[in-house]
Amino acid sequence: MKLRDLFDFTLLAALWGASFLFMRVAAPAFGPLAIADLRTAVAALVLLSLLVWRGGIAELAPNALRLLLLGAFNSAIPFTLFAYAALSITAGLASILNATVPLFAALVAWVWLRDKLTALQWIGLA
C-alpha cells in the first residue's frame, strides 16, 4: 500500500466517522428528519452535478422511478433511521452498527437469495 492510499483511506474513515458524530450532535438540535433530508439533498446535488458534467442527464428520465426507489431504500430511509437512533445511542455504536451492513447483506443473500458463498467469503464474514 502506498502512502497516498493510506492517506486516502484514513481521510475516508475520518469523513465517514464524522458523519455519525455530526448526526449525534445535530439530531437533537434540528431533528432527525431535517438531518436526513439535508444529507440526502447534499448527496443528490453533488451526484446530479457530476451527472450533468459527464453528460449523462439524458439517462435520468427513463430510470427516474427506479433511481428514486433506490435512493429511498439505500440512502433516505437508512439516514432517517440512523438520525432517529442518534437521539438515544452513541455515535460510536451507530458507526459500528452501520459497519455490520455488509455482513447482514451477505447473510440475507445466503439465506433469502440462496447465494452460495465461497470459503474465502465465509472467512471474510468471520
C-alpha positions in Angstrom: 0.0 0.0 0.0 1.3 3.4 -1.0 1.5 6.3 1.4 -1.1 8.1 -0.7 -3.5 5.1 -0.4 -3.1 5.1 3.4 -3.8 8.8 3.5 -6.9 8.4 1.3 -8.2 5.5 3.4 -7.6 7.5 6.7 -9.3 10.5 5.3 -12.3 8.4 4.1 -12.6 6.8 7.6 -12.5 10.2 9.2 -15.2 11.7 7.0 -17.3 8.6 7.4 -17.0 8.6 11.1 -17.6 12.3 11.4 -21.0 11.9 9.8 -22.1 9.8 12.8 -20.7 12.3 15.2 -22.4 15.1 13.3 -25.7 13.2 13.5 -25.3 12.6 17.2 -24.8 16.3 17.8 -27.2 17.7 15.3 -30.2 15.3 15.6 -31.3 16.6 19.0 -31.0 20.2 17.9 -32.5 20.1 14.4 -34.5 16.8 14.4 -33.8 13.5 12.7 -35.8 14.3 9.6 -34.0 17.6 8.9 -30.6 15.9 9.3 -31.6 13.0 7.0 -33.1 15.4 4.4 -30.0 17.6 4.5 -27.7 14.6 4.0 -29.8 13.2 1.1 -30.2 16.6 -0.5 -26.5 17.4 -0.4 -25.6 14.0 -1.9 -28.3 14.3 -4.6 -26.9 17.8 -5.6 -23.4 16.5 -5.8 -24.3 13.4 -7.8 -26.6 15.3 -10.1 -23.9 17.9 -10.7 -21.5 15.0 -11.6 -24.1 13.5 -13.9 -24.7 16.8 -15.7 -20.9 17.4 -16.0 -20.4 13.9 -17.5 -23.3 14.3 -19.9 -25.5 11.5 -18.5 -28.5 13.6 -17.7 -30.5 12.1 -20.6 -30.4 8.7 -18.9 -32.0 10.0 -15.8 -35.6 10.4 -17.1 -36.3 6.9 -18.2 -34.9 5.5 -15.0 -36.3 8.1 -12.6 -38.6 5.8 -10.7 -36.0 3.1 -10.2 -33.4 5.7 -9.1 -35.9 7.3 -6.7 -36.7 3.9 -5.1 -33.0 3.0 -5.0 -32.2 6.4 -3.3 -35.0 6.0 -0.8 -34.1 2.5 0.3 -30.3 2.9 0.1 -30.0 6.4 1.5 -33.0 8.3 2.6 -34.6 5.7 4.8 -31.4 4.5 6.4 -30.2 8.1 7.0 -33.6 8.8 8.7 -33.4 5.7 10.9 -29.8 6.4 11.9 -30.7 10.0 12.8 -33.6 8.8 15.0 -31.2 6.2 16.6 -28.6 9.0 17.2 -31.1 10.5 19.7 -30.5 7.6 22.0 -27.2 5.8 21.1 -23.7 7.0 20.9 -22.0 7.9 17.6 -19.5 5.1 18.0 -22.3 2.5 18.4 -24.1 3.9 15.4 -21.0 3.7 13.2 -20.3 0.1 14.4 -23.9 -0.9 13.6 -23.5 0.7 10.2 -20.3 -1.3 9.6 -22.4 -4.5 10.0 -24.4 -3.8 6.9 -22.1 -5.9 4.5 -22.3 -8.8 7.0 -26.1 -8.7 7.0 -26.3 -8.2 3.3 -24.2 -11.4 2.8 -26.3 -13.2 5.3 -29.6 -12.2 3.5 -28.1 -13.1 0.1 -27.2 -16.5 1.5 -30.5 -17.3 3.3 -33.0 -15.5 1.1 -31.5 -15.4 -2.3 -29.7 -18.8 -1.9 -26.4 -17.2 -3.0 -23.5 -19.6 -2.5 -20.6 -18.1 -0.6 -17.1 -19.3 -1.2 -14.8 -20.4 1.6 -12.9 -17.1 1.3 -16.2 -15.1 1.6 -17.1 -17.1 4.8 -13.6 -16.3 6.2 -14.1 -12.7 5.4 -17.5 -12.7 7.2 -16.0 -14.3 10.2 
